[in-house]
Amino acid sequence: MKNTDGIILPGSSVIVNNSSSIYNGYKGFVQRITKKKAAVLFEGGNWDKLLTFPITDLELI
C-alpha cells in the first residue's frame, strides 16, 4: 500500500495507481480482500466491472 494515511478495507474508495495498467487512474470501491489482492468495483454509466488488483497498486482516496 503506497498511501500510509490508512488501511485499505472493504468499502474503501480507491484509485488505481499503476502506470502499466489500462485502469490507471480509475476510481472504485473495494468489495473484498484476499491475501495480497483486492476486488474493486468500478461503476460508470451503463456498466459495472469487478476486477482484482494487487493491494500495492491501489491508493486510498
N, C-alpha and C positions, 0 to 999 in steps of 0.2 A: 504494500500500500504506500503510495507516494505522499499522500496527504496525512500528516501526523496530527491534525487537529481532532480526529475522531476515528471511530472504528466503523467499518462498513458492515451493516447488519441488514437483514431482510426489511424492506420498507424504505431503505435509504435511497435518496436521489443521487445518481452518479453520472459522471461523464466519462466516455471512453477516451483514454489518453495514450494512444499507440499510433504513431505516425505511419506504420506499415499496414494498419487495418483500414478497410473501407468504411468502417463505422467510427473512425476517429472524429471526435467532437460531438457525437450523438449523445443525447441525454436520455436517461431511462431510470427505471425503478428496479431495485434488487428484489427478486422474488424468493430465491433460496440460495444457500451457500453450502458447498460440499468441499471439504478439504481446502484446496487452493484455488477453487473456481467459484464463480458466482453466475447465476442465471439472471439476466437483465431483460426486463420487458420494455420494449420500445413501442410507443403508440403514436400514430400520426395519420390524421385524416381518415381514410378508409382502410387502414391496415394496422395490424398489431404483429409484433415479431418478438419471440423469446429466444435469446442467444446466450451462450455460455462464454465467459471471458475469464482469463486468469485475474485474480484479485489485484495483482500488481499493475494491470492495465487500466484500472478504474480509479477514479478520484471523486471524493465527496463534493457535492455542490453546496 
